[in-house]
Amino acid sequence: MTAKVGEIAGKVWHTLKTDGEMSAAQLKKATGADDKTLWMALGWLAREDKLSFNQVKNTLKIGLKAMPVV
């Protein structure tokens, strides 16, 4: 299960990097993930402090945090 969550986390990251901020429903469709695995992958990325969350009316938009320039 951990490998599948990691795989979906990678797909989510690449999708957000390419297409920008989107809703969970849009991410689910873009990655082909089921609900449970998508939310576990989002939790994984959030724990790594890679995601930003933005409430737009009734929709939660998920995006990548800006990477600091070193």
N, C-alpha and C positions, 0 to 999 in steps of 0.2 A: 504494500500500500504506500509506503514512504517513497518508493521509486516513482510510482504513478503521480503522487502529489508533487514531487520534484519536477517531473516532466511537464506537468500542467503549469507549475510556477514559472518554468522557463518559457513556455508558450505565452503565458500572460505577460511576462516582462517584455518579450519581443513584440507582441501585439501592441502593447501600450507605447513602446519605443517607436514603432512604425506609424501607428494610427492615432496616437494621442489618447487623451482622456475619453473614457466611455463608461457606460453603466454595466452592472453585473450581467444583465441579460445580453447585452452586446458582446461582452467578453465570453460568456457561455457559448454563444453562437460562433464566435470567431475561433475559439480554441477547441470546440467539440467536447468540452468537459461536462460532466453531470454536476448537479447543484452541490452535492457534498464535497466532491473533489475540488471544485472551483473555490469554494469558501475556505477549504483547508489550504489551498495554494495561496489565496489572498492573505490568510493568516500568516503563512510562512514568510511571504514578502513583506508584510506589515511588520513582523517581528524583526526582520532585517533592516527596517526603517527605509524601505525602498518605495513605499507608496504614499500618495497624498489622497485624501478623501474630501470631496466637496459636495455639499448638499445643494442641489439646484431644484427648487420647488419640491416635488415629491420624489425626486430621483437622486440617488447617491451616485456621484461620478467618481471614478477611480482613475488615477493617473500616476505617473512616475514622479518622484521627487527630483528636483534639480540636483545634479551631481556637483559637488564642490570642485572647483578648479584648484589643483595642487601644484 
